[in-house]
């Protein structure tokens, strides 16, 4: 699928495609508009097309007729359907083990666009309006998630994310999707809910003092919730509960003078619990009763123990993405320096070693082919340029180094928390490495490799290519 076709091919749920659960359907109105846009500006790139479409769809452009704005909306709705699908697949891959759902189960919550209803946004940028055949508008009874995304995206913000990344973020934050994940234990819990649901496995990495804090918290807070029949949100512990906890702690020879100090120590324990192992067991805490639709605690979980299960999705996602960007930058720096050193030590290619970085700049900054770069840098042939520059080999080595650094980083973090031993068990290490590779490929390296293979008309806009350009700028 080429870049512009994303503006007229909408990803939709398909019962016929049982294996994948989705298919791409042509939206003819969108295709005609994009073809006209390209015809008006033959040199337009995908980013230029998107800018035009966003400008046409924007609710502030009331001078543009609603039908024409709706056509631009169709194209943009097609475009965001692709990162919506990708976000669901990413969530699936991140939670690859010990779960009872796949990305196909997530699609109904976010991939709900019918590709047929003409929609524009009202002046408030939020109210969705149906455009009829006469060009008249009325409030839509159903709110398409794709249009919600477009309504919250600000193309004029200088610090904005790309529409791709904004769609991923909004998909991950979709309320219905998060509610679904919470039934499998993937829920961002409050401090007190996290303490209340802490389980024995989590406490193994805590100090004896901190374990006593959690056990005393359970003895008072969990008891009161059970006796009062409380469900849902976990409120702050009240003064009476905190004083009772202090009494219990003194019986265990742990002296804390005030409730303020107790709250502070409990918060510190929460911080440790939020770092709990990403690869731990996960299971729903409650089940739904078919007759009433209400949720009750699972009968197979002991209510008076600390064996309830919890998982912090957001904490790990933040850590993983942040750490991945750090190791990617390190890997790029390291592998470029390694390649440069290797060329300088080569009898055959040492005279051309100084052309390595300028050659990569021509390739990634100006989009030059190796055939074009060779004579420009004094190389004898395309083959010599390939041997010296070899973007594919550099990408492969960066990927290998990046995966290894990320693996070591996660293992180090797990070891510090007492969540795994060093060296880890072979099966654990193998599974973890496979998951990291899958994540890294989906996040960066698949797209970067596809760019290199694309040939003459390649579009070097991947995150990997962007990081390389930042590297070149910093060397200047």
HUBEL-V218510 format. One record per residue. N is the residue number from 1. PSI is psi in degrees with one decimal (NA if undefined). Layout:
n=<N,N>
psi=<PSI,PSI>
This chain:
n=<1,2,3,4,5,6,7,8,9,10,11,12,13,14,15,16,17,18,19,20,21,22,23,24,25,26,27,28,29,30,31,32,33,34,35,36,37,38,39,40,41,42,43,44,45,46,47,48,49,50,51,52,53,54,55,56,57,58,59,60,61,62,63,64,65,66,67,68,69,70,71,72,73,74,75,76,77,78,79,80,81,82,83,84,85,86,87,88,89,90,91,92,93,94,95,96,97,98,99,100,101,102,103,104,105,106,107,108,109,110,111,112,113,114,115,116,117,118,119,120,121,122,123,124,125,126,127,128,129,130,131,132,133,134,135,136,137,138,139,140,141,142,143,144,145,146,147,148,149,150,151,152,153,154,155,156,157,158,159,160,161,162,163,164,165,166,167,168,169,170,171,172,173,174,175,176,177,178,179,180,181,182,183,184,185,186,187,188,189,190,191,192,193,194,195,196,197,198,199,200,201,202,203,204,205,206,207,208,209,210,211,212,213,214,215,216,217,218,219,220,221,222,223,224,225,226,227,228,229,230,231,232,233,234,235,236,237,238,239,240,241,242,243,244,245,246,247,248,249,250,251,252,253,254,255,256,257,258,259,260,261,262,263,264,265,266,267,268,269,270,271,272,273,274,275,276,277,278,279,280,281,282,283,284,285,286,287,288,289,290,291,292,293,294,295,296,297,298,299,300,301,302,303,304,305,306,307,308,309,310,311,312,313,314,315,316,317,318,319,320,321,322,323,324,325,326,327,328,329,330,331,332,333,334,335,336,337,338,339,340,341,342,343,344,345,346,347,348,349,350,351,352,353,354,355,356,357,358,359,360,361,362,363,364,365,366,367,368,369,370,371,372,373,374,375,376,377,378,379,380,381,382,383,384,385,386,387,388,389,390,391,392,393,394,395,396,397,398,399,400,401,402,403,404,405,406,407,408,409,410,411,412,413,414,415,416,417,418,419,420,421,422,423,424,425,426,427,428,429,430,431,432,433,434,435,436,437,438,439,440,441,442,443,444,445,446,447,448,449,450,451,452,453,454,455,456,457,458,459,460,461,462,463,464,465,466,467,468,469,470,471,472,473,474,475,476>
psi=<121.7,171.7,-45.0,-27.8,-19.2,-18.6,-1.5,-3.0,111.1,130.8,123.3,155.9,140.0,120.0,-25.6,-33.3,76.2,-37.6,-48.1,-31.6,1.5,166.1,164.0,126.2,137.7,131.4,100.2,-40.3,-41.8,-41.3,-43.3,-40.1,-45.1,-40.5,-39.5,-39.4,-43.9,-37.8,-37.9,-29.9,83.7,-25.9,4.1,134.0,173.5,-41.1,-36.0,-41.5,-45.5,-42.6,-43.5,-45.3,-42.6,-39.2,-40.2,-34.9,-21.1,132.9,-19.8,-18.0,65.1,-15.4,-21.6,131.7,141.3,-42.8,-38.3,-38.7,-39.2,-37.2,-42.2,-37.3,-39.1,-45.4,-43.0,-35.6,-37.3,-46.6,-48.1,-18.0,-27.8,-51.1,-23.4,-48.0,-45.5,-38.4,-43.0,-39.6,-34.5,-43.4,-43.0,-47.9,-32.3,-31.9,50.2,-20.6,153.6,48.9,166.8,28.2,164.5,176.2,-25.8,-30.5,-20.3,-24.6,-42.2,-23.7,-26.1,-22.3,67.7,7.7,130.1,-13.1,11.5,-32.3,121.7,123.0,138.3,169.3,142.6,177.2,-25.8,-7.8,5.7,-41.1,124.1,130.6,131.4,135.4,119.7,-176.6,-23.0,0.5,7.4,154.0,150.6,155.4,133.5,131.3,-19.6,137.0,110.0,135.5,-37.7,-38.3,-34.3,-42.5,-46.7,-33.7,-26.7,-5.7,129.4,99.4,-13.0,-7.9,119.8,-25.9,17.9,157.0,165.2,159.8,-32.8,-53.9,-35.9,-40.4,-42.4,-45.9,-45.8,-34.3,-44.9,-30.1,1.4,127.2,-45.3,-38.8,-42.3,-37.1,-39.6,-46.0,-31.4,-25.9,-14.8,12.6,-2.5,84.1,137.7,104.5,152.4,168.2,-44.7,-33.1,-37.9,-44.1,-42.1,-33.2,6.3,140.2,169.1,-40.0,-35.9,-32.1,-14.4,-28.8,1.0,159.5,165.2,-41.2,-45.4,-35.8,-40.3,-38.6,-45.1,-42.5,-39.9,-39.9,-45.2,-42.2,-33.7,-55.9,-47.0,-37.6,-47.1,-39.7,-40.7,-44.4,-33.6,-1.6,30.7,138.3,164.6,-136.6,140.3,108.8,169.0,144.7,140.0,176.8,-42.0,-41.1,-42.4,-41.3,-36.5,-37.6,-40.8,-39.7,-44.8,-37.3,-37.6,-35.5,-22.9,13.7,34.4,112.6,118.2,126.3,-39.2,162.4,-29.3,-44.4,-36.2,-45.8,-40.5,-42.7,-36.8,-39.3,-36.8,-36.4,-40.3,-43.2,-40.2,-39.9,-30.9,-13.5,9.0,150.3,123.8,-30.7,12.7,171.5,143.6,141.4,153.5,144.0,-28.4,163.6,153.6,135.1,120.0,-34.1,-41.6,-19.5,0.2,163.2,137.4,158.5,145.2,132.5,-19.5,-0.8,128.2,122.1,-19.3,13.3,-177.5,41.2,18.1,152.3,144.8,153.1,135.2,96.6,-51.5,-41.0,-45.8,-40.7,-43.9,-46.9,-47.4,-48.2,-41.3,-46.8,-37.0,-41.5,-38.6,-47.3,-28.5,-44.7,-44.8,-42.9,-40.7,-48.0,-46.3,-46.0,-30.7,-42.9,-39.5,-44.2,-41.3,-43.2,-41.2,-42.9,-40.1,-28.5,-8.4,128.2,-34.6,-39.2,1.2,-40.5,-23.1,4.0,-36.1,-13.8,-3.0,-54.8,-43.5,-35.4,-42.2,-35.1,-42.5,-36.8,-48.9,-21.5,-34.0,-3.5,22.6,146.2,163.1,-34.5,-36.8,-33.4,-37.4,-58.8,-29.0,-29.9,14.7,25.9,150.9,-25.8,169.1,-38.8,-39.5,-39.9,-39.4,-42.6,-35.3,-47.1,-55.3,70.6,-33.3,-41.2,-40.7,-44.4,-43.6,-42.6,-37.5,-42.4,-47.7,-44.9,-39.2,-47.1,-42.0,-43.6,-40.8,-39.3,-46.4,-37.5,-44.5,-41.1,-40.5,-42.3,-44.1,-37.8,-41.5,-31.9,1.7,23.9,-16.6,159.7,156.8,121.1,150.8,165.9,145.0,-43.3,-41.0,-45.8,-42.6,-46.6,-44.5,-44.0,-40.8,-40.0,-39.0,-42.4,-44.5,-42.1,-47.8,-41.4,-45.6,-37.7,-40.7,-53.0,-29.0,-46.5,-40.5,-40.4,-38.8,-35.5,-44.7,-37.8,-10.4,-21.7,-149.6,-41.4,32.0,149.9,108.7,74.3,10.5,164.1,-35.2,-46.9,-38.9,-40.1,-36.0,-42.5,-36.2,-37.9,-44.9,-39.7,-38.7,-22.2,-17.6,NA>
